[in-house]
């Protein structure tokens, strides 16, 4: 995903600093945790959408802050 298409940033947890795109205003999202190796199991972390906005890298608009809620297991069967 192009960094300029992103409108949210994860704060805290295993995805801290990850930029992503969201289309909803409220709720909790499962964000895929980045892999360090190709054979690593898939995992997700739960992030809560907030009203907080964060400036990042001199971008003219701010990102929606996603705060880490708690880990979940999204492993593929």
N, C-alpha and C positions, 0 to 999 in steps of 0.2 A: 504494500500500500504506500502510495506517495505521502510523505510527511505532511504536505500541505492539504491533503484530504482529511487529515485527522482533526478532530474537534475535542478530544478528551485526553487526559493524562492520568495514569495510575499512580497513586501515592501510597507508599508503604507496601509491605508484603513482597511476594516473589516477583511481581511485575513492576516494581517501583520504577518510575520514569518512562514506562512504555507508553507510546502514543498510539491512540486508536480512534476509530470513528464510532459514534453512537447516534441512534435515531430516536431515542426516548428521553423523556424529561425526569422520570422518577423510577425508582426500583433498584434491584440488585442484578448485576450482570455476572456471568461466568466468563472470565477472560483467560484464554489459553496462555499457559506459562511458556516462555521461550525455551526451546531445546538447546542444550549445550552439545549434545552428540545425537546422531541420527537414530541410534538404538534406544534412546531414552524413552520411557513411558510417557504417554500424553497425560498432562495434568492441567487443571484449571484452578484459578483463584477467584473468589467472589469479591466483587467490588461494588460499593454502594454509590449511586449517582447523587451528587450534592449540588447545591446552588452556588457553591464556591467556584470562583474562576481564578486561573493561574496564568500569569504571563510567562512566556518561555521563548528563548532564542530570538528576541526582537521581533516576534510575529506581531502584526498589527492588531489581531484579535486574540482574546485569551482562550485558554482551554478550559473545559468543564473538568472539575476535580472529581476523580473517582477514588474514594477511600476504601482501603482494604477492609472487608467485613470479616471473613474467615475462609480458611481453605476448604475446598471440596474435592472429591475424587471424580474426575470425568474420564477415567481410563476407558479406552475402547475395549469391548469384550474380546 
